[in-house]
Amino acid sequence: MMVMPTKFKKTFALVIFLSAVISAPVAACNEELVLAVLTLDDAVKDVKSRKEGKVLNAETIEIKGEPVHVIKVLTKSGRVKKIRVNSNDEK
């Protein structure tokens, strides 16, 4: 019977553990952990890129327990419009 060095045993155990973790089914993941959180800065950049108008103000408020970005825009026609962006939306 061959005796394995301790270092080899630890490395072998780590390889077995990592291969088990990597091959675990993806369905076991919680979908909420996969969603990217949209920052206020990213939401403002998105509104600016869509040329909605001039951004006057931007803030994050809570609606029904969820953070929502509210961006106040002055449109080309001179009206003030509030754009609400769910902060849980993907970029």
PDB file of N, CA, C and O in Angstrom:
ATOM      1  N   MET A   1       0.830  -1.173   0.000  1.00  0.00           N
ATOM      2  CA  MET A   1       0.000   0.000   0.000  1.00  0.00           C
ATOM      3  C   MET A   1       0.880   1.242   0.000  1.00  0.00           C
ATOM      4  O   MET A   1       1.825   1.360   0.779  1.00  0.00           O
ATOM      5  N   MET A   2       0.538   2.177  -0.906  1.00  0.00           N
ATOM      6  CA  MET A   2       1.327   3.395  -1.055  1.00  0.00           C
ATOM      7  C   MET A   2       0.771   4.489  -0.148  1.00  0.00           C
ATOM      8  O   MET A   2      -0.443   4.682  -0.092  1.00  0.00           O
ATOM      9  N   VAL A   3       1.630   5.200   0.554  1.00  0.00           N
ATOM     10  CA  VAL A   3       1.225   6.289   1.443  1.00  0.00           C
ATOM     11  C   VAL A   3       1.400   7.607   0.694  1.00  0.00           C
ATOM     12  O   VAL A   3       2.479   7.902   0.181  1.00  0.00           O
ATOM     13  N   MET A   4       0.290   8.420   0.637  1.00  0.00           N
ATOM     14  CA  MET A   4       0.350   9.702  -0.062  1.00  0.00           C
ATOM     15  C   MET A   4       0.802  10.794   0.899  1.00  0.00           C
ATOM     16  O   MET A   4       0.412  10.800   2.067  1.00  0.00           O
ATOM     17  N   PRO A   5       1.625  11.718   0.407  1.00  0.00           N
ATOM     18  CA  PRO A   5       2.032  12.844   1.241  1.00  0.00           C
ATOM     19  C   PRO A   5       0.807  13.708   1.594  1.00  0.00           C
ATOM     20  O   PRO A   5      -0.154  13.774   0.829  1.00  0.00           O
ATOM     21  N   THR A   6       0.856  14.356   2.740  1.00  0.00           N
ATOM     22  CA  THR A   6      -0.258  15.173   3.226  1.00  0.00           C
ATOM     23  C   THR A   6      -0.601  16.295   2.250  1.00  0.00           C
ATOM     24  O   THR A   6      -1.780  16.578   2.035  1.00  0.00           O
ATOM     25  N   LYS A   7       0.387  16.931   1.667  1.00  0.00           N
ATOM     26  CA  LYS A   7       0.161  18.015   0.727  1.00  0.00           C
ATOM     27  C   LYS A   7      -0.643  17.515  -0.480  1.00  0.00           C
ATOM     28  O   LYS A   7      -1.547  18.203  -0.955  1.00  0.00           O
ATOM     29  N   PHE A   8      -0.314  16.337  -0.964  1.00  0.00           N
ATOM     30  CA  PHE A   8      -1.027  15.749  -2.095  1.00  0.00           C
ATOM     31  C   PHE A   8      -2.466  15.435  -1.714  1.00  0.00           C
ATOM     32  O   PHE A   8      -3.374  15.652  -2.517  1.00  0.00           O
ATOM     33  N   LYS A   9      -2.690  14.934  -0.517  1.00  0.00           N
ATOM     34  CA  LYS A   9      -4.051  14.618  -0.056  1.00  0.00           C
ATOM     35  C   LYS A   9      -4.913  15.877  -0.011  1.00  0.00           C
ATOM     36  O   LYS A   9      -6.067  15.861  -0.440  1.00  0.00           O
ATOM     37  N   LYS A  10      -4.352  16.963   0.506  1.00  0.00           N
ATOM     38  CA  LYS A  10      -5.101  18.215   0.587  1.00  0.00           C
ATOM     39  C   LYS A  10      -5.425  18.756  -0.804  1.00  0.00           C
ATOM     40  O   LYS A  10      -6.538  19.220  -1.051  1.00  0.00           O
ATOM     41  N   THR A  11      -4.468  18.695  -1.694  1.00  0.00           N
ATOM     42  CA  THR A  11      -4.683  19.165  -3.061  1.00  0.00           C
ATOM     43  C   THR A  11      -5.728  18.313  -3.757  1.00  0.00           C
ATOM     44  O   THR A  11      -6.607  18.840  -4.438  1.00  0.00           O
ATOM     45  N   PHE A  12      -5.639  17.011  -3.594  1.00  0.00           N
ATOM     46  CA  PHE A  12      -6.597  16.096  -4.204  1.00  0.00           C
ATOM     47  C   PHE A  12      -8.006  16.361  -3.672  1.00  0.00           C
ATOM     48  O   PHE A  12      -8.967  16.382  -4.441  1.00  0.00           O
ATOM     49  N   ALA A  13      -8.130  16.563  -2.357  1.00  0.00           N
ATOM     50  CA  ALA A  13      -9.430  16.844  -1.754  1.00  0.00           C
ATOM     51  C   ALA A  13      -9.999  18.160  -2.285  1.00  0.00           C
ATOM     52  O   ALA A  13     -11.201  18.259  -2.530  1.00  0.00           O
ATOM     53  N   LEU A  14      -9.148  19.168  -2.464  1.00  0.00           N
ATOM     54  CA  LEU A  14      -9.581  20.457  -2.999  1.00  0.00           C
ATOM     55  C   LEU A  14     -10.074  20.315  -4.437  1.00  0.00           C
ATOM     56  O   LEU A  14     -11.092  20.902  -4.804  1.00  0.00           O
ATOM     57  N   VAL A  15      -9.372  19.553  -5.237  1.00  0.00           N
ATOM     58  CA  VAL A  15      -9.772  19.332  -6.631  1.00  0.00           C
ATOM     59  C   VAL A  15     -11.128  18.624  -6.684  1.00  0.00           C
ATOM     60  O   VAL A  15     -11.986  18.999  -7.483  1.00  0.00           O
ATOM     61  N   ILE A  16     -11.325  17.637  -5.869  1.00  0.00           N
ATOM     62  CA  ILE A  16     -12.604  16.911  -5.830  1.00  0.00           C
ATOM     63  C   ILE A  16     -13.723  17.858  -5.405  1.00  0.00           C
ATOM     64  O   ILE A  16     -14.792  17.866  -6.015  1.00  0.00           O
ATOM     65  N   PHE A  17     -13.485  18.654  -4.368  1.00  0.00           N
ATOM     66  CA  PHE A  17     -14.495  19.599  -3.881  1.00  0.00           C
ATOM     67  C   PHE A  17     -14.854  20.617  -4.959  1.00  0.00           C
ATOM     68  O   PHE A  17     -16.034  20.862  -5.210  1.00  0.00           O
ATOM     69  N   LEU A  18     -13.842  21.215  -5.599  1.00  0.00           N
ATOM     70  CA  LEU A  18     -14.110  22.232  -6.626  1.00  0.00           C
ATOM     71  C   LEU A  18     -14.837  21.652  -7.831  1.00  0.00           C
ATOM     72  O   LEU A  18     -15.714  22.309  -8.391  1.00  0.00           O
ATOM     73  N   SER A  19     -14.499  20.459  -8.235  1.00  0.00           N
ATOM     74  CA  SER A  19     -15.191  19.855  -9.375  1.00  0.00           C
ATOM     75  C   SER A  19     -16.647  19.565  -9.027  1.00  0.00           C
ATOM     76  O   SER A  19     -17.514  19.646  -9.898  1.00  0.00           O
ATOM     77  N   ALA A  20     -16.929  19.231  -7.780  1.00  0.00           N
ATOM     78  CA  ALA A  20     -18.315  19.009  -7.355  1.00  0.00           C
ATOM     79  C   ALA A  20     -19.088  20.319  -7.350  1.00  0.00           C
ATOM     80  O   ALA A  20     -20.248  20.353  -7.760  1.00  0.00           O
ATOM     81  N   VAL A  21     -18.461  21.394  -6.894  1.00  0.00           N
ATOM     82  CA  VAL A  21     -19.121  22.703  -6.856  1.00  0.00           C
ATOM     83  C   VAL A  21     -19.385  23.215  -8.268  1.00  0.00           C
ATOM     84  O   VAL A  21     -20.470  23.723  -8.550  1.00  0.00           O
ATOM     85  N   ILE A  22     -18.413  23.088  -9.145  1.00  0.00           N
ATOM     86  CA  ILE A  22     -18.544  23.583 -10.512  1.00  0.00           C
ATOM     87  C   ILE A  22     -19.609  22.814 -11.283  1.00  0.00           C
ATOM     88  O   ILE A  22     -20.311  23.396 -12.110  1.00  0.00           O
ATOM     89  N   SER A  23     -19.737  21.534 -11.028  1.00  0.00           N
ATOM     90  CA  SER A  23     -20.695  20.725 -11.775  1.00  0.00           C
ATOM     91  C   SER A  23     -22.093  20.729 -11.159  1.00  0.00           C
ATOM     92  O   SER A  23     -22.981  20.034 -11.653  1.00  0.00           O
ATOM     93  N   ALA A  24     -22.306  21.504 -10.082  1.00  0.00           N
ATOM     94  CA  ALA A  24     -23.637  21.591  -9.460  1.00  0.00           C
ATOM     95  C   ALA A  24     -24.613  22.229 -10.443  1.00  0.00           C
ATOM     96  O   ALA A  24     -24.223  23.101 -11.218  1.00  0.00           O
ATOM     97  N   PRO A  25     -25.866  21.809 -10.422  1.00  0.00           N
ATOM     98  CA  PRO A  25     -26.836  22.356 -11.360  1.00  0.00           C
ATOM     99  C   PRO A  25     -27.051  23.852 -11.153  1.00  0.00           C
ATOM    100  O   PRO A  25     -27.094  24.333 -10.021  1.00  0.00           O
ATOM    101  N   VAL A  26     -27.183  24.576 -12.255  1.00  0.00           N
ATOM    102  CA  VAL A  26     -27.381  26.018 -12.209  1.00  0.00           C
ATOM    103  C   VAL A  26     -28.753  26.347 -11.645  1.00  0.00           C
ATOM    104  O   VAL A  26     -28.927  27.411 -11.052  1.00  0.00           O
ATOM    105  N   ALA A  27     -29.726  25.472 -11.812  1.00  0.00           N
ATOM    106  CA  ALA A  27     -31.077  25.714 -11.320  1.00  0.00           C
ATOM    107  C   ALA A  27     -31.117  25.906  -9.814  1.00  0.00           C
ATOM    108  O   ALA A  27     -32.084  26.451  -9.282  1.00  0.00           O
ATOM    109  N   ALA A  28     -30.084  25.468  -9.131  1.00  0.00           N
ATOM    110  CA  ALA A  28     -30.051  25.610  -7.682  1.00  0.00           C
ATOM    111  C   ALA A  28     -29.739  27.038  -7.256  1.00  0.00           C
ATOM    112  O   ALA A  28     -29.884  27.375  -6.081  1.00  0.00           O
ATOM    113  N   CYS A  29     -29.313  27.883  -8.194  1.00  0.00           N
ATOM    114  CA  CYS A  29     -28.992  29.269  -7.879  1.00  0.00           C
ATOM    115  C   CYS A  29     -30.258  30.085  -7.669  1.00  0.00           C
ATOM    116  O   CYS A  29     -31.279  29.841  -8.312  1.00  0.00           O
ATOM    117  N   ASN A  30     -30.187  31.035  -6.785  1.00  0.00           N
ATOM    118  CA  ASN A  30     -31.289  31.953  -6.545  1.00  0.00           C
ATOM    119  C   ASN A  30     -31.243  33.035  -7.621  1.00  0.00           C
ATOM    120  O   ASN A  30     -30.221  33.706  -7.770  1.00  0.00           O
ATOM    121  N   GLU A  31     -32.334  33.219  -8.377  1.00  0.00           N
ATOM    122  CA  GLU A  31     -32.350  34.179  -9.475  1.00  0.00           C
ATOM    123  C   GLU A  31     -32.070  35.595  -9.012  1.00  0.00           C
ATOM    124  O   GLU A  31     -31.477  36.374  -9.757  1.00  0.00           O
ATOM    125  N   GLU A  32     -32.477  35.947  -7.810  1.00  0.00           N
ATOM    126  CA  GLU A  32     -32.265  37.297  -7.314  1.00  0.00           C
ATOM    127  C   GLU A  32     -30.785  37.636  -7.202  1.00  0.00           C
ATOM    128  O   GLU A  32     -30.415  38.806  -7.295  1.00  0.00           O
ATOM    129  N   LEU A  33     -29.948  36.652  -7.007  1.00  0.00           N
ATOM    130  CA  LEU A  33     -28.525  36.897  -6.900  1.00  0.00           C
ATOM    131  C   LEU A  33     -27.893  37.175  -8.246  1.00  0.00           C
ATOM    132  O   LEU A  33     -26.805  37.747  -8.309  1.00  0.00           O
ATOM    133  N   VAL A  34     -28.551  36.782  -9.324  1.00  0.00           N
ATOM    134  CA  VAL A  34     -28.004  36.942 -10.664  1.00  0.00           C
ATOM    135  C   VAL A  34     -28.281  38.332 -11.214  1.00  0.00           C
ATOM    136  O   VAL A  34     -27.530  38.815 -12.061  1.00  0.00           O
ATOM    137  N   LEU A  35     -29.349  38.991 -10.748  1.00  0.00           N
ATOM    138  CA  LEU A  35     -29.725  40.293 -11.268  1.00  0.00           C
ATOM    139  C   LEU A  35     -28.690  41.350 -10.900  1.00  0.00           C
ATOM    140  O   LEU A  35     -28.199  41.398  -9.772  1.00  0.00           O
ATOM    141  N   ALA A  36     -28.376  42.179 -11.862  1.00  0.00           N
ATOM    142  CA  ALA A  36     -27.465  43.279 -11.604  1.00  0.00           C
ATOM    143  C   ALA A  36     -28.263  44.461 -11.063  1.00  0.00           C
ATOM    144  O   ALA A  36     -29.401  44.678 -11.479  1.00  0.00           O
ATOM    145  N   VAL A  37     -27.696  45.208 -10.162  1.00  0.00           N
ATOM    146  CA  VAL A  37     -28.365  46.375  -9.613  1.00  0.00           C
ATOM    147  C   VAL A  37     -27.897  47.603 -10.393  1.00  0.00           C
ATOM    148  O   VAL A  37     -26.701  47.858 -10.537  1.00  0.00           O
ATOM    149  N   LEU A  38     -28.871  48.346 -10.886  1.00  0.00           N
ATOM    150  CA  LEU A  38     -28.598  49.542 -11.667  1.00  0.00           C
ATOM    151  C   LEU A  38     -28.356  50.712 -10.717  1.00  0.00           C
ATOM    152  O   LEU A  38     -29.209  51.015  -9.883  1.00  0.00           O
ATOM    153  N   THR A  39     -27.217  51.364 -10.833  1.00  0.00           N
ATOM    154  CA  THR A  39     -26.914  52.496  -9.970  1.00  0.00           C
ATOM    155  C   THR A  39     -27.635  53.742 -10.471  1.00  0.00           C
ATOM    156  O   THR A  39     -28.076  53.791 -11.620  1.00  0.00           O
ATOM    157  N   LEU A  40     -27.752  54.735  -9.619  1.00  0.00           N
ATOM    158  CA  LEU A  40     -28.377  55.999 -10.001  1.00  0.00           C
ATOM    159  C   LEU A  40     -27.593  56.643 -11.137  1.00  0.00           C
ATOM    160  O   LEU A  40     -28.178  57.179 -12.078  1.00  0.00           O
ATOM    161  N   ASP A  41     -26.287  56.588 -11.046  1.00  0.00           N
ATOM    162  CA  ASP A  41     -25.429  57.167 -12.097  1.00  0.00           C
ATOM    163  C   ASP A  41     -25.680  56.490 -13.446  1.00  0.00           C
ATOM    164  O   ASP A  41     -25.766  57.163 -14.473  1.00  0.00           O
ATOM    165  N   ASP A  42     -25.798  55.161 -13.441  1.00  0.00           N
ATOM    166  CA  ASP A  42     -26.070  54.429 -14.679  1.00  0.00           C
ATOM    167  C   ASP A  42     -27.453  54.769 -15.234  1.00  0.00           C
ATOM    168  O   ASP A  42     -27.625  54.874 -16.448  1.00  0.00           O
ATOM    169  N   ALA A  43     -28.438  54.940 -14.352  1.00  0.00           N
ATOM    170  CA  ALA A  43     -29.788  55.298 -14.789  1.00  0.00           C
ATOM    171  C   ALA A  43     -29.788  56.671 -15.451  1.00  0.00           C
ATOM    172  O   ALA A  43     -30.440  56.867 -16.476  1.00  0.00           O
ATOM    173  N   VAL A  44     -29.060  57.621 -14.870  1.00  0.00           N
ATOM    174  CA  VAL A  44     -28.961  58.971 -15.441  1.00  0.00           C
ATOM    175  C   VAL A  44     -28.274  58.910 -16.805  1.00  0.00           C
ATOM    176  O   VAL A  44     -28.716  59.554 -17.757  1.00  0.00           O
ATOM    177  N   LYS A  45     -27.196  58.136 -16.896  1.00  0.00           N
ATOM    178  CA  LYS A  45     -26.486  58.000 -18.174  1.00  0.00           C
ATOM    179  C   LYS A  45     -27.402  57.413 -19.247  1.00  0.00           C
ATOM    180  O   LYS A  45     -27.351  57.823 -20.407  1.00  0.00           O
ATOM    181  N   ASP A  46     -28.242  56.450 -18.853  1.00  0.00           N
ATOM    182  CA  ASP A  46     -29.172  55.829 -19.791  1.00  0.00           C
ATOM    183  C   ASP A  46     -30.195  56.850 -20.294  1.00  0.00           C
ATOM    184  O   ASP A  46     -30.478  56.906 -21.491  1.00  0.00           O
ATOM    185  N   VAL A  47     -30.747  57.654 -19.386  1.00  0.00           N
ATOM    186  CA  VAL A  47     -31.721  58.678 -19.777  1.00  0.00           C
ATOM    187  C   VAL A  47     -31.065  59.703 -20.700  1.00  0.00           C
ATOM    188  O   VAL A  47     -31.664  60.125 -21.689  1.00  0.00           O
ATOM    189  N   LYS A  48     -29.835  60.102 -20.378  1.00  0.00           N
ATOM    190  CA  LYS A  48     -29.119  61.059 -21.228  1.00  0.00           C
ATOM    191  C   LYS A  48     -28.852  60.472 -22.612  1.00  0.00           C
ATOM    192  O   LYS A  48     -28.970  61.174 -23.616  1.00  0.00           O
ATOM    193  N   SER A  49     -28.494  59.192 -22.670  1.00  0.00           N
ATOM    194  CA  SER A  49     -28.189  58.560 -23.959  1.00  0.00           C
ATOM    195  C   SER A  49     -29.428  58.441 -24.842  1.00  0.00           C
ATOM    196  O   SER A  49     -29.321  58.415 -26.068  1.00  0.00           O
ATOM    197  N   ARG A  50     -30.623  58.369 -24.207  1.00  0.00           N
ATOM    198  CA  ARG A  50     -31.872  58.306 -24.978  1.00  0.00           C
ATOM    199  C   ARG A  50     -32.344  59.697 -25.397  1.00  0.00           C
ATOM    200  O   ARG A  50     -33.371  59.839 -26.061  1.00  0.00           O
ATOM    201  N   LYS A  51     -31.580  60.727 -24.999  1.00  0.00           N
ATOM    202  CA  LYS A  51     -31.882  62.120 -25.339  1.00  0.00           C
ATOM    203  C   LYS A  51     -33.302  62.500 -24.953  1.00  0.00           C
ATOM    204  O   LYS A  51     -34.044  63.090 -25.738  1.00  0.00           O
ATOM    205  N   GLU A  52     -33.664  62.145 -23.712  1.00  0.00           N
ATOM    206  CA  GLU A  52     -34.990  62.469 -23.169  1.00  0.00           C
ATOM    207  C   GLU A  52     -35.112  63.963 -22.898  1.00  0.00           C
ATOM    208  O   GLU A  52     -36.221  64.495 -22.858  1.00  0.00           O
ATOM    209  N   GLY A  53     -33.999  64.637 -22.712  1.00  0.00           N
ATOM    210  CA  GLY A  53     -33.976  66.055 -22.390  1.00  0.00           C
ATOM    211  C   GLY A  53     -32.848  66.335 -21.423  1.00  0.00           C
ATOM    212  O   GLY A  53     -31.958  65.508 -21.223  1.00  0.00           O
ATOM    213  N   LYS A  54     -32.897  67.525 -20.820  1.00  0.00           N
ATOM    214  CA  LYS A  54     -31.857  67.913 -19.863  1.00  0.00           C
ATOM    215  C   LYS A  54     -32.219  67.390 -18.481  1.00  0.00           C
ATOM    216  O   LYS A  54     -33.318  67.637 -17.984  1.00  0.00           O
ATOM    217  N   VAL A  55     -31.289  66.664 -17.861  1.00  0.00           N
ATOM    218  CA  VAL A  55     -31.526  66.115 -16.519  1.00  0.00           C
ATOM    219  C   VAL A  55     -31.415  67.253 -15.510  1.00  0.00           C
ATOM    220  O   VAL A  55     -30.387  67.925 -15.420  1.00  0.00           O
ATOM    221  N   LEU A  56     -32.493  67.456 -14.754  1.00  0.00           N
ATOM    222  CA  LEU A  56     -32.531  68.508 -13.738  1.00  0.00           C
ATOM    223  C   LEU A  56     -32.162  67.992 -12.352  1.00  0.00           C
ATOM    224  O   LEU A  56     -31.484  68.674 -11.583  1.00  0.00           O
ATOM    225  N   ASN A  57     -32.616  66.784 -12.044  1.00  0.00           N
ATOM    226  CA  ASN A  57     -32.411  66.222 -10.717  1.00  0.00           C
ATOM    227  C   ASN A  57     -32.525  64.705 -10.806  1.00  0.00           C
ATOM    228  O   ASN A  57     -33.201  64.174 -11.688  1.00  0.00           O
ATOM    229  N   ALA A  58     -31.867  64.024  -9.900  1.00  0.00           N
ATOM    230  CA  ALA A  58     -31.967  62.564  -9.843  1.00  0.00           C
ATOM    231  C   ALA A  58     -31.812  62.139  -8.398  1.00  0.00           C
ATOM    232  O   ALA A  58     -30.938  62.626  -7.681  1.00  0.00           O
ATOM    233  N   GLU A  59     -32.678  61.220  -7.978  1.00  0.00           N
ATOM    234  CA  GLU A  59     -32.605  60.697  -6.622  1.00  0.00           C
ATOM    235  C   GLU A  59     -33.159  59.283  -6.587  1.00  0.00           C
ATOM    236  O   GLU A  59     -33.879  58.859  -7.492  1.00  0.00           O
ATOM    237  N   THR A  60     -32.816  58.566  -5.539  1.00  0.00           N
ATOM    238  CA  THR A  60     -33.336  57.222  -5.340  1.00  0.00           C
ATOM    239  C   THR A  60     -34.294  57.264  -4.160  1.00  0.00           C
ATOM    240  O   THR A  60     -33.945  57.725  -3.073  1.00  0.00           O
ATOM    241  N   ILE A  61     -35.517  56.771  -4.392  1.00  0.00           N
ATOM    242  CA  ILE A  61     -36.516  56.707  -3.332  1.00  0.00           C
ATOM    243  C   ILE A  61     -36.976  55.263  -3.189  1.00  0.00           C
ATOM    244  O   ILE A  61     -36.622  54.407  -3.999  1.00  0.00           O
ATOM    245  N   GLU A  62     -37.762  55.001  -2.160  1.00  0.00           N
ATOM    246  CA  GLU A  62     -38.275  53.657  -1.941  1.00  0.00           C
ATOM    247  C   GLU A  62     -39.774  53.644  -2.219  1.00  0.00           C
ATOM    248  O   GLU A  62     -40.530  54.424  -1.639  1.00  0.00           O
ATOM    249  N   ILE A  63     -40.195  52.750  -3.113  1.00  0.00           N
ATOM    250  CA  ILE A  63     -41.605  52.576  -3.435  1.00  0.00           C
ATOM    251  C   ILE A  63     -41.941  51.107  -3.207  1.00  0.00           C
ATOM    252  O   ILE A  63     -41.360  50.220  -3.833  1.00  0.00           O
ATOM    253  N   LYS A  64     -42.882  50.864  -2.309  1.00  0.00           N
ATOM    254  CA  LYS A  64     -43.299  49.503  -1.946  1.00  0.00           C
ATOM    255  C   LYS A  64     -42.104  48.636  -1.542  1.00  0.00           C
ATOM    256  O   LYS A  64     -42.030  47.459  -1.893  1.00  0.00           O
ATOM    257  N   GLY A  65     -41.192  49.225  -0.812  1.00  0.00           N
ATOM    258  CA  GLY A  65     -40.035  48.489  -0.308  1.00  0.00           C
ATOM    259  C   GLY A  65     -38.918  48.276  -1.311  1.00  0.00           C
ATOM    260  O   GLY A  65     -37.916  47.636  -0.990  1.00  0.00           O
ATOM    261  N   GLU A  66     -39.071  48.800  -2.517  1.00  0.00           N
ATOM    262  CA  GLU A  66     -38.040  48.627  -3.548  1.00  0.00           C
ATOM    263  C   GLU A  66     -37.405  49.977  -3.890  1.00  0.00           C
ATOM    264  O   GLU A  66     -38.112  50.979  -3.999  1.00  0.00           O
ATOM    265  N   PRO A  67     -36.081  50.016  -4.061  1.00  0.00           N
ATOM    266  CA  PRO A  67     -35.447  51.274  -4.463  1.00  0.00           C
ATOM    267  C   PRO A  67     -35.766  51.604  -5.924  1.00  0.00           C
ATOM    268  O   PRO A  67     -35.660  50.751  -6.806  1.00  0.00           O
ATOM    269  N   VAL A  68     -36.156  52.852  -6.160  1.00  0.00           N
ATOM    270  CA  VAL A  68     -36.502  53.319  -7.509  1.00  0.00           C
ATOM    271  C   VAL A  68     -35.775  54.634  -7.746  1.00  0.00           C
ATOM    272  O   VAL A  68     -35.785  55.521  -6.893  1.00  0.00           O
ATOM    273  N   HIS A  69     -35.144  54.753  -8.912  1.00  0.00           N
ATOM    274  CA  HIS A  69     -34.475  55.993  -9.282  1.00  0.00           C
ATOM    275  C   HIS A  69     -35.503  56.897  -9.963  1.00  0.00           C
ATOM    276  O   HIS A  69     -36.193  56.474 -10.890  1.00  0.00           O
ATOM    277  N   VAL A  70     -35.600  58.134  -9.501  1.00  0.00           N
ATOM    278  CA  VAL A  70     -36.495  59.117 -10.101  1.00  0.00           C
ATOM    279  C   VAL A  70     -35.621  60.210 -10.703  1.00  0.00           C
ATOM    280  O   VAL A  70     -34.862  60.882 -10.004  1.00  0.00           O
ATOM    281  N   ILE A  71     -35.746  60.371 -12.015  1.00  0.00           N
ATOM    282  CA  ILE A  71     -34.924  61.328 -12.736  1.00  0.00           C
ATOM    283  C   ILE A  71     -35.846  62.387 -13.328  1.00  0.00           C
ATOM    284  O   ILE A  71     -36.729  62.080 -14.129  1.00  0.00           O
ATOM    285  N   LYS A  72     -35.632  63.639 -12.924  1.00  0.00           N
ATOM    286  CA  LYS A  72     -36.447  64.756 -13.402  1.00  0.00           C
ATOM    287  C   LYS A  72     -35.747  65.343 -14.626  1.00  0.00           C
ATOM    288  O   LYS A  72     -34.564  65.680 -14.579  1.00  0.00           O
ATOM    289  N   VAL A  73     -36.505  65.459 -15.730  1.00  0.00           N
ATOM    290  CA  VAL A  73     -35.940  65.878 -17.013  1.00  0.00           C
ATOM    291  C   VAL A  73     -36.738  67.049 -17.564  1.00  0.00           C
ATOM    292  O   VAL A  73     -37.966  67.064 -17.484  1.00  0.00           O
ATOM    293  N   LEU A  74     -36.041  68.025 -18.120  1.00  0.00           N
ATOM    294  CA  LEU A  74     -36.673  69.118 -18.842  1.00  0.00           C
ATOM    295  C   LEU A  74     -36.662  68.731 -20.319  1.00  0.00           C
ATOM    296  O   LEU A  74     -35.602  68.633 -20.937  1.00  0.00           O
ATOM    297  N   THR A  75     -37.869  68.511 -20.883  1.00  0.00           N
ATOM    298  CA  THR A  75     -37.959  68.068 -22.277  1.00  0.00           C
ATOM    299  C   THR A  75     -37.686  69.226 -23.234  1.00  0.00           C
ATOM    300  O   THR A  75     -37.658  70.386 -22.822  1.00  0.00           O
ATOM    301  N   LYS A  76     -37.490  68.912 -24.485  1.00  0.00           N
ATOM    302  CA  LYS A  76     -37.228  69.933 -25.515  1.00  0.00           C
ATOM    303  C   LYS A  76     -38.416  70.870 -25.681  1.00  0.00           C
ATOM    304  O   LYS A  76     -38.249  72.018 -26.095  1.00  0.00           O
ATOM    305  N   SER A  77     -39.618  70.387 -25.361  1.00  0.00           N
ATOM    306  CA  SER A  77     -40.818  71.222 -25.468  1.00  0.00           C
ATOM    307  C   SER A  77     -41.018  72.106 -24.236  1.00  0.00           C
ATOM    308  O   SER A  77     -41.980  72.872 -24.181  1.00  0.00           O
ATOM    309  N   GLY A  78     -40.125  72.012 -23.248  1.00  0.00           N
ATOM    310  CA  GLY A  78     -40.183  72.864 -22.073  1.00  0.00           C
ATOM    311  C   GLY A  78     -40.961  72.283 -20.900  1.00  0.00           C
ATOM    312  O   GLY A  78     -41.165  72.976 -19.904  1.00  0.00           O
ATOM    313  N   ARG A  79     -41.393  71.052 -20.988  1.00  0.00           N
ATOM    314  CA  ARG A  79     -42.132  70.414 -19.896  1.00  0.00           C
ATOM    315  C   ARG A  79     -41.169  69.648 -18.998  1.00  0.00           C
ATOM    316  O   ARG A  79     -40.124  69.174 -19.444  1.00  0.00           O
ATOM    317  N   VAL A  80     -41.534  69.537 -17.734  1.00  0.00           N
ATOM    318  CA  VAL A  80     -40.740  68.744 -16.786  1.00  0.00           C
ATOM    319  C   VAL A  80     -41.381  67.373 -16.678  1.00  0.00           C
ATOM    320  O   VAL A  80     -42.586  67.245 -16.457  1.00  0.00           O
ATOM    321  N   LYS A  81     -40.558  66.361 -16.838  1.00  0.00           N
ATOM    322  CA  LYS A  81     -41.043  64.977 -16.836  1.00  0.00           C
ATOM    323  C   LYS A  81     -40.232  64.188 -15.813  1.00  0.00           C
ATOM    324  O   LYS A  81     -39.015  64.349 -15.714  1.00  0.00           O
ATOM    325  N   LYS A  82     -40.923  63.327 -15.049  1.00  0.00           N
ATOM    326  CA  LYS A  82     -40.237  62.436 -14.106  1.00  0.00           C
ATOM    327  C   LYS A  82     -40.171  61.042 -14.708  1.00  0.00           C
ATOM    328  O   LYS A  82     -41.187  60.476 -15.110  1.00  0.00           O
ATOM    329  N   ILE A  83     -38.985  60.508 -14.762  1.00  0.00           N
ATOM    330  CA  ILE A  83     -38.778  59.158 -15.287  1.00  0.00           C
ATOM    331  C   ILE A  83     -38.391  58.275 -14.108  1.00  0.00           C
ATOM    332  O   ILE A  83     -37.433  58.564 -13.391  1.00  0.00           O
ATOM    333  N   ARG A  84     -39.147  57.196 -13.915  1.00  0.00           N
ATOM    334  CA  ARG A  84     -38.855  56.246 -12.831  1.00  0.00           C
ATOM    335  C   ARG A  84     -38.159  55.025 -13.418  1.00  0.00           C
ATOM    336  O   ARG A  84     -38.619  54.437 -14.396  1.00  0.00           O
ATOM    337  N   VAL A  85     -37.046  54.658 -12.802  1.00  0.00           N
ATOM    338  CA  VAL A  85     -36.271  53.499 -13.249  1.00  0.00           C
ATOM    339  C   VAL A  85     -36.090  52.564 -12.058  1.00  0.00           C
ATOM    340  O   VAL A  85     -35.569  52.964 -11.017  1.00  0.00           O
ATOM    341  N   ASN A  86     -36.525  51.317 -12.221  1.00  0.00           N
ATOM    342  CA  ASN A  86     -36.352  50.311 -11.171  1.00  0.00           C
ATOM    343  C   ASN A  86     -34.863  50.037 -11.015  1.00  0.00           C
ATOM    344  O   ASN A  86     -34.187  49.713 -11.992  1.00  0.00           O
ATOM    345  N   SER A  87     -34.347  50.162  -9.804  1.00  0.00           N
ATOM    346  CA  SER A  87     -32.917  49.969  -9.590  1.00  0.00           C
ATOM    347  C   SER A  87     -32.487  48.519  -9.732  1.00  0.00           C
ATOM    348  O   SER A  87     -31.291  48.238  -9.807  1.00  0.00           O
ATOM    349  N   ASN A  88     -33.443  47.586  -9.772  1.00  0.00           N
ATOM    350  CA  ASN A  88     -33.114  46.168  -9.949  1.00  0.00           C
ATOM    351  C   ASN A  88     -33.053  45.772 -11.415  1.00  0.00           C
ATOM    352  O   ASN A  88     -32.749  44.620 -11.726  1.00  0.00           O
ATOM    353  N   ASP A  89     -33.335  46.698 -12.320  1.00  0.00           N
ATOM    354  CA  ASP A  89     -33.232  46.410 -13.749  1.00  0.00           C
ATOM    355  C   ASP A  89     -31.785  46.205 -14.119  1.00  0.00           C
ATOM    356  O   ASP A  89     -30.880  46.782 -13.517  1.00  0.00           O
ATOM    357  N   GLU A  90     -31.582  45.370 -15.124  1.00  0.00           N
ATOM    358  CA  GLU A  90     -30.227  45.161 -15.597  1.00  0.00           C
ATOM    359  C   GLU A  90     -29.819  46.314 -16.482  1.00  0.00           C
ATOM    360  O   GLU A  90     -30.645  46.934 -17.152  1.00  0.00           O
ATOM    361  N   LYS A  91     -28.553  46.584 -16.471  1.00  0.00           N
ATOM    362  CA  LYS A  91     -28.013  47.684 -17.276  1.00  0.00           C
ATOM    363  C   LYS A  91     -28.100  47.326 -18.735  1.00  0.00           C
ATOM    364  O   LYS A  91     -27.698  48.116 -19.590  1.00  0.00           O
TER     365      LYS A  91
END
